[in-house]
Amino acid sequence: MLVATSDSIKEYVVFFVSKKTRFLLCILFCFGILFSSHAQDVGEVVGESVTVKEWEFKLFLNTSGGGIGFSRGRTPNHFNKHFWEIDFLYNMHPKSVRVQHSDMGSYCYGKMVDLFFLRGGYGYQRVLHHKPYWGGVQVRYTLSGGFALGMGLPVVLKILVPDNFGGYSIEDQQYDPDNEYHTINYILKRAGFFNGIAHTKIRPGFYVKTGFHFDFSQNSRTIHAVETGMSLDMVFPYIQQMAFNKAKPFYLCAYAGYHFGKKQGLYRKVDLQNRLSSRQF
């Protein structure tokens, strides 16, 4: 049986965090190169199309995990956008360390729950820099907030429990740090990710998110963008993710995500053709 020492755990955490940070920086660097290539592609001078609605799908990573999302908004003018959004994300505790137990499997020692957030709220964006006529990047400032639902999925482990005949039996038990058998010497592996779903802890709260939205799409009716910023989630009462650690009162993260979607113009293509044909007569 493998026992994880405190020094090895600290080294693993430092390596994991630094690896994730480097990964986020690499994403931003790659998109920066992509921005510059679009900005140098000079084309014909064309007028800016008028759009009134936008739909976006989101994939993002943050300093504590990642998630997916969707937003739908309206643009009453060239500068403002008002939108509704919904996000679903996973939050990982910084002290969560995976332990490999021989050939049986692995688990995160001390983890009590897997924490998820379901967000739903209202947001506002303001254009700081319009996309040049040859392409380039449109820059928006974004601010959103609303209701957040914290969901703590309990961790169920396979425990080696002594019986009355001097042997051992394997039982599925929800992790309890006060149980004498819920230690490294008796834990074999995690029973299953959804084994404790019936005992999920639900906590209401709120979230706030702010950042910058960079749209580099060459088509005026599509969205290809990168968004970076900071987010804050808070639920009541607090959810304790790790044993022997106090429950976090709030979750502050830096995030970076890729957005893709479509824009609806002021007139649909069929309506525009009808208007143009009617003017010819």
URWO-V201765 format. One record per residue. N is the residue number from 1. RES is the residue in one small letter. PSI is psi as a letter, one per 30 degrees, with the letter a starting at -180 (none if undefined). D_LAST is the distance of its C-alpha to the last C-alpha in whole Angstrom. Layout:
BEGIN
N:RES:PSI:D_LAST, N:RES:PSI:D_LAST
END
This chain:
BEGIN
1:m:k:87, 2:l:k:85, 3:v:k:85, 4:a:j:82, 5:t:l:84, 6:s:e:83, 7:d:e:83, 8:s:e:81, 9:i:e:78, 10:k:e:78, 11:e:e:77, 12:y:e:75, 13:v:e:73, 14:v:e:72, 15:f:e:71, 16:f:e:69, 17:v:e:67, 18:s:e:67, 19:k:e:65, 20:k:e:63, 21:t:e:62, 22:r:e:62, 23:f:e:59, 24:l:e:57, 25:l:e:58, 26:c:e:57, 27:i:e:53, 28:l:e:52, 29:f:e:54, 30:c:e:51, 31:f:f:48, 32:g:e:49, 33:i:e:49, 34:l:e:46, 35:f:e:44, 36:s:e:46, 37:s:e:44, 38:h:e:41, 39:a:f:41, 40:q:f:42, 41:d:j:39, 42:v:k:37, 43:g:a:33, 44:e:l:30, 45:v:k:29, 46:v:l:26, 47:g:l:25, 48:e:k:27, 49:s:l:25, 50:v:k:25, 51:t:k:27, 52:v:f:29, 53:k:l:31, 54:e:k:34, 55:w:k:36, 56:e:k:39, 57:f:k:42, 58:k:k:46, 59:l:k:49, 60:f:l:51, 61:l:k:55, 62:n:l:57, 63:t:f:61, 64:s:g:62, 65:g:b:60, 66:g:l:56, 67:g:a:54, 68:i:l:50, 69:g:l:47, 70:f:k:44, 71:s:k:42, 72:r:k:38, 73:g:l:37, 74:r:k:34, 75:t:j:33, 76:p:f:32, 77:n:a:31, 78:h:f:32, 79:f:e:36, 80:n:k:37, 81:k:k:37, 82:h:k:39, 83:f:l:40, 84:w:k:42, 85:e:l:45, 86:i:k:47, 87:d:k:50, 88:f:k:53, 89:l:l:56, 90:y:k:59, 91:n:k:62, 92:m:k:65, 93:h:k:68, 94:p:f:69, 95:k:g:73, 96:s:j:72, 97:v:k:74, 98:r:k:74, 99:v:k:77, 100:q:k:78, 101:h:j:81, 102:s:b:82, 103:d:g:80, 104:m:e:79, 105:g:a:76, 106:s:l:75, 107:y:l:74, 108:c:j:74, 109:y:k:77, 110:g:f:77, 111:k:k:73, 112:m:e:73, 113:v:l:70, 114:d:k:66, 115:l:k:64, 116:f:l:60, 117:f:k:58, 118:l:j:55, 119:r:k:52, 120:g:k:50, 121:g:a:48, 122:y:k:46, 123:g:l:45, 124:y:k:43, 125:q:k:41, 126:r:k:41, 127:v:k:39, 128:l:f:42, 129:h:j:40, 130:h:l:36, 131:k:k:36, 132:p:l:35, 133:y:f:32, 134:w:f:34, 135:g:b:35, 136:g:b:39, 137:v:k:40, 138:q:k:39, 139:v:k:42, 140:r:k:42, 141:y:k:45, 142:t:k:45, 143:l:k:48, 144:s:l:48, 145:g:l:51, 146:g:b:52, 147:f:k:54, 148:a:k:56, 149:l:j:58, 150:g:k:61, 151:m:j:62, 152:g:j:66, 153:l:j:67, 154:p:k:70, 155:v:k:72, 156:v:k:74, 157:l:l:77, 158:k:j:79, 159:i:k:83, 160:l:j:86, 161:v:k:88, 162:p:k:92, 163:d:a:93, 164:n:f:97, 165:f:g:98, 166:g:g:98, 167:g:a:95, 168:y:k:91, 169:s:l:88, 170:i:k:84, 171:e:k:82, 172:d:j:79, 173:q:k:79, 174:q:k:77, 175:y:k:78, 176:d:j:80, 177:p:f:82, 178:d:f:85, 179:n:k:86, 180:e:f:88, 181:y:f:87, 182:h:h:84, 183:t:l:85, 184:i:e:84, 185:n:f:87, 186:y:f:86, 187:i:k:82, 188:l:e:81, 189:k:l:77, 190:r:k:74, 191:a:e:74, 192:g:k:70, 193:f:e:67, 194:f:g:66, 195:n:e:70, 196:g:g:70, 197:i:f:67, 198:a:f:68, 199:h:g:70, 200:t:k:67, 201:k:k:67, 202:i:k:64, 203:r:k:64, 204:p:l:61, 205:g:a:60, 206:f:l:57, 207:y:l:55, 208:v:k:54, 209:k:k:52, 210:t:k:51, 211:g:a:50, 212:f:k:47, 213:h:k:44, 214:f:j:43, 215:d:j:39, 216:f:g:39, 217:s:k:36, 218:q:f:34, 219:n:k:31, 220:s:f:30, 221:r:g:29, 222:t:l:33, 223:i:k:36, 224:h:j:39, 225:a:l:42, 226:v:k:45, 227:e:k:47, 228:t:k:50, 229:g:a:52, 230:m:k:55, 231:s:l:56, 232:l:k:58, 233:d:k:59, 234:m:k:62, 235:v:l:63, 236:f:k:66, 237:p:l:69, 238:y:l:69, 239:i:k:69, 240:q:j:72, 241:q:e:71, 242:m:k:74, 243:a:l:77, 244:f:g:80, 245:n:k:77, 246:k:k:75, 247:a:k:72, 248:k:k:69, 249:p:f:68, 250:f:l:65, 251:y:j:63, 252:l:k:61, 253:c:l:59, 254:a:k:57, 255:y:l:54, 256:a:k:52, 257:g:l:49, 258:y:k:46, 259:h:k:43, 260:f:k:40, 261:g:a:37, 262:k:l:33, 263:k:k:31, 264:q:k:28, 265:g:l:25, 266:l:e:23, 267:y:k:20, 268:r:l:21, 269:k:e:19, 270:v:e:17, 271:d:e:16, 272:l:e:15, 273:q:e:13, 274:n:e:11, 275:r:e:11, 276:l:e:9, 277:s:e:7, 278:s:f:6, 279:r:f:5, 280:q:f:4, 281:f:none:0
END
